[in-house]
Amino acid sequence: MSASLQLRVTNRIEELPAVAEAVEALGAEEGWSQDTTYAVVLGLEEVATNVVRHGGGEPGGSEIEIEVTSSDDEVRVEVRDGGKAFDPFHEAPEPDLDAAVQDREIGGLGVHFVKVLMDETSYSREGGRNHVTMVKRRS
Amino acid sequence: MNVQMENHEGVLVARVEGRVDSSNSQDFERQLQGAIGDEVKAVVMDLGQLAYISSAGLRVVLLIAKTLGQRNVSISLCALSDPVQSVFEISGFNRIIQIYDTQADALAAAG
């Protein structure tokens, strides 16, 4: 069995809660565990938020395409956008997890969450668009 | 997202409910900053009803911890659900901010 969800939203933060709701509804239908649902919703929010904040261009001026495919053993999330080329998995700064409160940098955590919570991550640039793929094996 | 503030003899308890994400983290920060007055001795964030938090929300918790640290006011968290606890562990925040199982434990330590 597999089911999928395709969404197109503009590059505005206000669009993202509806994406999370739609993904949670798919997860409920497909019987994802709490951990799988949290990882998928978080991964998608972190990647899409990065696109909106750092992709460049006017808010609302470009589209983000999201595809979530659920099968028996995994959930595959794909995000495509026309913002400037950016590989979050290799170009984002690594947070210093051992720093004390006052020395800890604000931010840099989103990509770290994605790397830890997802089982596979990849990035490619295709036809002038960014393409991020994340896979969560179902637990 | 909803934040209920309660004062327990100078200790501010902020009960956070719902979801904190990139769309409402600025509002989350404003509500917390607005509630932390000069007279506050300690802050306890009760996350028992927090269903979801992303890096945008953790950024706010870190900002508040930094602000309070400069004033020597303690901050602790309590009653985290398993998924929320994992996010705090992955971020390493569990090593820099005290986390208690229950609000009573957090208040006893803050008092």
Interface residues (C-beta under 8 A of the other chain):
Chain A: I13 E14 L16 P17 A20 Q34 D35 Y38 V41 L42 E45 E46 T49 V52 P95 L97 D98 A99 A100 V101 Q102 R104 I106 G107 L109 G110 H112 F113 V116 L117
Chain B: R19 D21 S22 S23 Y52 S54 S55 A56 L58 R59 L62 L63 A65 K66 G69 Q70 D82 P83 S86 V87 I90 S91 G92 R95 I96 I97
